Amino acid sequence: MNVKVMVCYHKDTPRLRSDVLFPIHVGRALASEELKAAMADMPGDDTGDNISEKNASYNELTALYWSWKNPALLGSPDYIGLCHYRRLLSVPLGRGLRARLYKIRRECTRILAQLGSMRWLAGMSTDAIREVCGQYDIIVPSPFTMDLTMREHYVAFHVESDLDEALSIVHEKYPLMPISEVMNSTSVYFCNIAVMRADLWNEYSAWLFDVLFELERHIDADVQRRKNYQHRAYAFLGERLFNIWLSYKKEADASIHVGELPFFPLRGI
């Protein structure tokens, strides 16, 4: 089974790489020549059909688009996925492994620069991802459980009108999507992290960008004027839209099997 999980990088930092983990330089079209040279050991999201120049507001979703439009450049895998250089899918941890991982995370500024540690982490994620791809159609990180609903959380930290416009587009284009149910949930998959069978990855990508590109027509003039955190609007919205699509897919097709892997954030790199 050919599995490729893109590990998104936007700065020169120690690599996570294996026959499954596929480092990719996101936003390469916007990068300085110095940064491009420093990250020349990995492909960028600026080849083939791409939206690399939109990375400032789409973030890791430019890699998702690239993989959807250019599967041959990814090796035409059976399963495609995305994670981040600081946000990994990993194995269920026993007490010893958990202690070792958290020690690495506490000291990662020093330790993760060592190639051996990076290889160990890459190998652990690779083994876990390969195993679950043999059992599931879609793999997601363990969900976050919040005190707020998904809608309340977005309104508290982002621009409410962006969400309202996005949901209006989903409702108009895809009226069967469970918008209210998902927006009222307190359990959410964050970070645009997932691994899927290639056909499902392509289906999700086509749906997501159909919504986001329509949304651009309505809000992009405002988004591009923003000089702060909220400039990343389409990435934030993508996280919520994924939850809507996944909930719909599970309800519409009982044959779809969804598995979860622990979410392991790294700090200091």
The 8 nearest C-alpha neighbors of each residue, nearest first, counted from 0:
[[1, 2, 77, 76, 78, 129, 133, 132],
 [0, 2, 76, 77, 78, 3, 75, 19],
 [3, 1, 78, 76, 19, 77, 79, 0],
 [4, 2, 19, 79, 20, 76, 21, 5],
 [5, 3, 80, 20, 81, 79, 21, 19],
 [4, 6, 21, 81, 22, 20, 80, 7],
 [7, 5, 22, 83, 82, 21, 84, 23],
 [6, 8, 83, 23, 84, 5, 22, 25],
 [9, 7, 24, 10, 25, 84, 23, 6],
 [10, 8, 25, 24, 26, 7, 11, 27],
 [9, 11, 8, 12, 34, 38, 24, 37],
 [12, 10, 38, 37, 13, 9, 34, 8],
 [11, 13, 10, 14, 268, 8, 112, 84],
 [14, 12, 112, 15, 111, 11, 117, 268],
 [15, 13, 16, 12, 117, 22, 84, 11],
 [14, 16, 121, 117, 20, 22, 13, 84],
 [15, 17, 20, 21, 14, 121, 22, 18],
 [18, 16, 20, 19, 121, 21, 122, 125],
 [17, 19, 20, 16, 21, 3, 125, 2],
 [20, 18, 3, 17, 2, 125, 4, 21],
 [19, 21, 17, 4, 16, 5, 18, 3],
 [20, 22, 5, 6, 4, 16, 3, 19],
 [23, 21, 6, 5, 41, 7, 16, 20],
 [24, 22, 7, 42, 43, 41, 8, 6],
 [25, 23, 43, 8, 9, 27, 7, 42],
 [26, 24, 27, 44, 9, 8, 43, 23],
 [27, 25, 54, 51, 28, 29, 52, 30],
 [26, 28, 30, 29, 25, 43, 24, 45],
 [29, 27, 52, 26, 51, 45, 30, 44],
 [30, 28, 27, 26, 52, 31, 51, 54],
 [31, 29, 27, 28, 34, 35, 32, 26],
 [32, 30, 34, 33, 35, 29, 27, 28],
 [31, 33, 35, 34, 36, 30, 37, 29],
 [34, 32, 36, 31, 35, 37, 30, 38],
 [33, 35, 37, 31, 36, 32, 30, 38],
 [34, 36, 32, 38, 33, 37, 39, 31],
 [37, 35, 39, 33, 34, 38, 32, 40],
 [36, 38, 34, 35, 39, 33, 11, 40],
 [39, 37, 35, 36, 40, 11, 41, 34],
 [38, 40, 36, 41, 37, 35, 42, 43],
 [41, 39, 38, 42, 37, 36, 22, 23],
 [42, 40, 39, 23, 22, 38, 24, 43],
 [43, 41, 23, 24, 44, 40, 39, 22],
 [42, 44, 24, 45, 23, 27, 25, 41],
 [43, 45, 25, 51, 62, 46, 65, 27],
 [46, 44, 51, 43, 28, 49, 27, 47],
 [47, 45, 44, 49, 48, 43, 65, 42],
 [46, 48, 49, 69, 45, 65, 68, 44],
 [47, 49, 68, 46, 65, 69, 50, 45],
 [48, 50, 65, 51, 45, 47, 46, 44],
 [51, 49, 52, 53, 61, 45, 64, 54],
 [52, 50, 26, 45, 53, 54, 28, 44],
 [51, 53, 28, 50, 54, 29, 26, 55],
 [54, 52, 51, 50, 55, 57, 56, 61],
 [55, 53, 58, 57, 26, 56, 51, 52],
 [54, 56, 53, 58, 57, 231, 230, 26],
 [55, 57, 231, 54, 230, 233, 58, 232],
 [58, 56, 234, 54, 233, 60, 55, 53],
 [57, 59, 54, 60, 55, 234, 56, 61],
 [60, 58, 61, 62, 57, 7, 25, 63],
 [59, 61, 63, 62, 57, 58, 64, 234],
 [60, 62, 64, 59, 63, 51, 50, 54],
 [63, 61, 65, 60, 64, 59, 44, 66],
 [62, 64, 60, 66, 61, 65, 67, 59],
 [63, 65, 67, 61, 62, 66, 60, 68],
 [66, 64, 62, 49, 68, 63, 67, 69],
 [65, 67, 69, 63, 70, 64, 68, 62],
 [68, 66, 64, 65, 201, 69, 70, 63],
 [67, 69, 65, 66, 48, 64, 70, 49],
 [68, 70, 66, 71, 72, 65, 67, 47],
 [71, 69, 75, 73, 72, 66, 67, 68],
 [70, 72, 75, 74, 73, 69, 76, 66],
 [73, 71, 70, 74, 69, 75, 66, 47],
 [72, 74, 70, 71, 75, 66, 76, 69],
 [73, 75, 71, 72, 76, 70, 3, 1],
 [76, 74, 71, 70, 73, 77, 72, 1],
 [77, 75, 1, 78, 2, 74, 3, 79],
 [76, 78, 1, 197, 2, 196, 0, 79],
 [79, 77, 196, 2, 197, 195, 76, 3],
 [80, 78, 3, 194, 195, 4, 197, 2],
 [81, 79, 194, 4, 193, 5, 195, 3],
 [80, 82, 5, 4, 192, 193, 6, 194],
 [81, 83, 192, 6, 87, 5, 86, 7],
 [84, 82, 7, 86, 6, 85, 87, 8],
 [83, 85, 6, 86, 7, 8, 15, 82],
 [86, 84, 265, 83, 264, 87, 266, 268],
 [87, 85, 264, 83, 84, 263, 265, 82],
 [88, 86, 263, 82, 262, 89, 83, 264],
 [87, 89, 262, 260, 261, 124, 263, 140],
 [88, 90, 124, 261, 87, 260, 127, 123],
 [89, 91, 127, 92, 261, 124, 260, 123],
 [92, 90, 261, 89, 93, 260, 127, 97],
 [93, 91, 97, 96, 90, 94, 95, 261],
 [92, 94, 96, 95, 97, 91, 98, 90],
 [93, 95, 97, 96, 98, 92, 99, 91],
 [96, 94, 98, 97, 93, 99, 92, 100],
 [97, 95, 99, 93, 98, 92, 94, 100],
 [96, 98, 94, 100, 92, 95, 99, 93],
 [97, 99, 95, 101, 96, 100, 102, 94],
 [98, 100, 96, 102, 97, 101, 95, 103],
 [101, 99, 103, 97, 102, 98, 96, 104],
 [100, 102, 104, 103, 98, 99, 105, 97],
 [101, 103, 99, 105, 100, 104, 98, 106],
 [104, 102, 100, 101, 106, 107, 105, 99],
 [103, 105, 101, 107, 102, 106, 265, 100],
 [106, 104, 102, 103, 107, 101, 266, 108],
 [107, 105, 103, 104, 108, 109, 110, 102],
 [106, 108, 110, 111, 104, 109, 103, 105],
 [109, 107, 267, 106, 268, 110, 111, 112],
 [108, 110, 107, 106, 111, 112, 113, 267],
 [111, 109, 107, 112, 113, 106, 108, 103],
 [112, 110, 107, 113, 116, 109, 117, 108],
 [111, 113, 110, 13, 109, 114, 108, 107],
 [114, 112, 111, 115, 110, 116, 117, 109],
 [113, 115, 117, 116, 118, 112, 111, 13],
 [116, 114, 118, 117, 113, 119, 111, 120],
 [117, 115, 119, 118, 114, 113, 111, 120],
 [116, 118, 114, 120, 119, 115, 111, 15],
 [119, 117, 121, 115, 116, 120, 122, 114],
 [118, 120, 116, 122, 117, 121, 123, 115],
 [119, 121, 123, 117, 122, 118, 116, 124],
 [122, 120, 118, 124, 15, 123, 119, 125],
 [123, 121, 125, 119, 120, 124, 118, 126],
 [122, 124, 120, 126, 125, 121, 119, 127],
 [123, 125, 89, 127, 121, 122, 126, 88],
 [126, 124, 122, 128, 123, 127, 19, 121],
 [125, 127, 129, 123, 124, 128, 122, 130],
 [128, 126, 124, 130, 90, 125, 129, 89],
 [127, 129, 125, 131, 130, 126, 124, 132],
 [130, 128, 132, 126, 127, 131, 125, 133],
 [129, 131, 127, 128, 132, 133, 126, 134],
 [130, 132, 134, 133, 128, 129, 135, 127],
 [133, 131, 129, 134, 135, 130, 128, 136],
 [132, 134, 131, 130, 135, 129, 136, 0],
 [135, 133, 131, 132, 130, 136, 256, 258],
 [136, 134, 256, 132, 137, 257, 258, 131],
 [135, 137, 256, 196, 195, 257, 255, 132],
 [138, 136, 195, 257, 135, 194, 258, 256],
 [139, 137, 258, 194, 259, 193, 257, 195],
 [138, 140, 193, 259, 260, 258, 141, 192],
 [141, 139, 260, 262, 259, 261, 142, 88],
 [140, 142, 261, 259, 260, 262, 139, 143],
 [143, 141, 188, 187, 186, 140, 144, 189],
 [142, 144, 187, 186, 145, 188, 141, 189],
 [145, 143, 186, 185, 142, 187, 146, 147],
 [146, 144, 185, 147, 143, 186, 148, 187],
 [145, 147, 185, 148, 144, 152, 186, 149],
 [148, 146, 145, 151, 152, 185, 149, 150],
 [147, 149, 185, 151, 183, 184, 150, 152],
 [148, 150, 182, 152, 151, 185, 184, 183],
 [149, 151, 182, 153, 148, 152, 154, 183],
 [152, 150, 148, 154, 153, 149, 147, 155],
 [151, 153, 155, 149, 150, 154, 147, 148],
 [152, 154, 150, 156, 157, 155, 151, 149],
 [153, 155, 159, 151, 157, 152, 156, 158],
 [156, 154, 152, 153, 151, 157, 159, 158],
 [155, 157, 153, 154, 152, 158, 151, 159],
 [156, 158, 153, 154, 155, 159, 229, 232],
 [159, 157, 161, 160, 154, 162, 229, 156],
 [158, 160, 154, 162, 161, 157, 163, 153],
 [159, 161, 163, 162, 158, 164, 165, 154],
 [162, 160, 164, 159, 163, 158, 165, 218],
 [161, 163, 165, 159, 160, 164, 166, 236],
 [162, 164, 160, 166, 165, 161, 167, 159],
 [163, 165, 167, 161, 162, 166, 160, 168],
 [166, 164, 162, 168, 167, 163, 214, 161],
 [167, 165, 169, 163, 168, 164, 170, 162],
 [166, 168, 164, 170, 165, 169, 163, 171],
 [169, 167, 171, 165, 166, 170, 172, 164],
 [170, 168, 166, 172, 173, 171, 167, 165],
 [169, 171, 174, 167, 173, 168, 172, 166],
 [170, 172, 168, 169, 173, 174, 167, 166],
 [171, 173, 169, 170, 168, 174, 210, 167],
 [172, 174, 169, 170, 175, 171, 176, 168],
 [175, 173, 170, 176, 171, 172, 169, 177],
 [176, 174, 173, 177, 170, 247, 178, 172],
 [175, 177, 174, 178, 247, 173, 243, 170],
 [178, 176, 180, 179, 247, 181, 243, 175],
 [177, 179, 181, 180, 176, 182, 243, 166],
 [180, 178, 182, 181, 177, 183, 184, 176],
 [181, 179, 183, 177, 178, 182, 184, 243],
 [180, 182, 184, 183, 178, 179, 243, 177],
 [183, 181, 149, 150, 179, 184, 180, 178],
 [184, 182, 148, 181, 180, 179, 149, 150],
 [185, 183, 181, 148, 186, 182, 149, 180],
 [184, 186, 148, 145, 144, 149, 147, 187],
 [187, 185, 144, 184, 143, 142, 145, 188],
 [186, 188, 142, 143, 189, 185, 144, 242],
 [187, 189, 142, 143, 242, 140, 190, 141],
 [188, 190, 238, 191, 187, 192, 142, 143],
 [189, 191, 192, 238, 188, 82, 86, 235],
 [192, 190, 238, 189, 193, 237, 241, 81],
 [191, 193, 82, 190, 81, 139, 140, 189],
 [194, 192, 139, 80, 138, 81, 191, 195],
 [80, 193, 195, 138, 79, 137, 81, 139],
 [196, 194, 137, 78, 200, 79, 136, 197],
 [195, 197, 78, 199, 136, 198, 77, 200],
 [196, 198, 78, 200, 77, 199, 79, 195],
 [199, 197, 201, 200, 196, 202, 195, 77],
 [198, 200, 202, 201, 196, 197, 203, 195],
 [201, 199, 197, 203, 198, 202, 195, 204],
 [200, 202, 204, 198, 199, 203, 67, 205],
 [203, 201, 199, 205, 200, 204, 198, 206],
 [202, 204, 206, 200, 201, 205, 207, 199],
 [205, 203, 201, 207, 206, 202, 200, 208],
 [204, 206, 202, 203, 208, 207, 209, 201],
 [207, 205, 203, 209, 204, 208, 202, 210],
 [208, 206, 204, 210, 209, 205, 203, 211],
 [209, 207, 211, 210, 205, 212, 206, 204],
 [208, 210, 206, 207, 212, 211, 205, 213],
 [209, 211, 208, 207, 213, 212, 214, 206],
 [212, 210, 214, 208, 213, 209, 215, 207],
 [211, 213, 215, 214, 208, 209, 210, 216],
 [214, 212, 210, 211, 215, 216, 209, 217],
 [213, 215, 211, 217, 212, 216, 165, 210],
 [216, 214, 219, 212, 217, 218, 213, 211],
 [215, 217, 214, 213, 218, 219, 212, 220],
 [216, 218, 214, 215, 219, 213, 164, 220],
 [219, 217, 215, 221, 220, 216, 222, 214],
 [220, 218, 215, 222, 221, 223, 216, 217],
 [221, 219, 223, 222, 218, 224, 217, 215],
 [220, 222, 219, 224, 223, 218, 225, 217],
 [223, 221, 219, 225, 224, 230, 220, 218],
 [222, 224, 225, 221, 220, 219, 230, 226],
 [225, 223, 221, 222, 226, 220, 230, 219],
 [224, 226, 230, 223, 222, 227, 229, 221],
 [227, 225, 230, 224, 228, 229, 223, 222],
 [226, 228, 229, 230, 225, 231, 224, 222],
 [229, 227, 230, 231, 226, 225, 232, 157],
 [228, 230, 231, 227, 232, 157, 225, 158],
 [229, 231, 225, 232, 228, 56, 222, 227],
 [232, 230, 56, 229, 234, 233, 57, 228],
 [231, 233, 235, 230, 234, 229, 56, 236],
 [234, 232, 236, 57, 235, 56, 231, 237],
 [233, 235, 57, 237, 236, 232, 231, 58],
 [236, 234, 232, 237, 233, 238, 231, 239],
 [235, 237, 233, 239, 238, 234, 240, 232],
 [236, 238, 240, 234, 235, 239, 233, 241],
 [237, 239, 191, 236, 241, 235, 189, 240],
 [240, 238, 236, 242, 241, 237, 243, 235],
 [239, 241, 237, 243, 242, 238, 236, 244],
 [242, 240, 244, 239, 238, 243, 237, 245],
 [241, 243, 245, 239, 240, 244, 246, 188],
 [244, 242, 240, 246, 241, 245, 181, 178],
 [243, 245, 241, 247, 246, 242, 248, 240],
 [246, 244, 248, 242, 247, 243, 241, 249],
 [247, 245, 243, 249, 248, 244, 242, 250],
 [246, 248, 244, 250, 245, 249, 176, 251],
 [249, 247, 245, 251, 250, 246, 252, 244],
 [248, 250, 246, 247, 252, 251, 253, 245],
 [249, 251, 247, 248, 252, 246, 253, 245],
 [250, 252, 248, 249, 247, 253, 246, 255],
 [253, 251, 254, 249, 250, 255, 248, 247],
 [252, 254, 255, 249, 250, 251, 256, 248],
 [253, 255, 252, 256, 249, 251, 136, 257],
 [256, 254, 253, 252, 136, 249, 257, 137],
 [255, 257, 135, 136, 254, 137, 258, 253],
 [258, 256, 137, 135, 138, 136, 255, 259],
 [259, 257, 138, 135, 137, 139, 256, 260],
 [260, 258, 139, 140, 138, 141, 261, 257],
 [259, 261, 140, 141, 88, 89, 139, 262],
 [262, 260, 141, 89, 140, 88, 91, 263],
 [261, 263, 88, 140, 141, 87, 260, 89],
 [262, 264, 87, 86, 88, 261, 89, 265],
 [265, 263, 86, 85, 87, 262, 266, 104],
 [264, 266, 85, 104, 86, 263, 267, 268],
 [267, 265, 268, 104, 264, 107, 85, 105],
 [266, 268, 108, 107, 265, 104, 106, 105],
 [267, 266, 108, 12, 107, 85, 265, 111]]
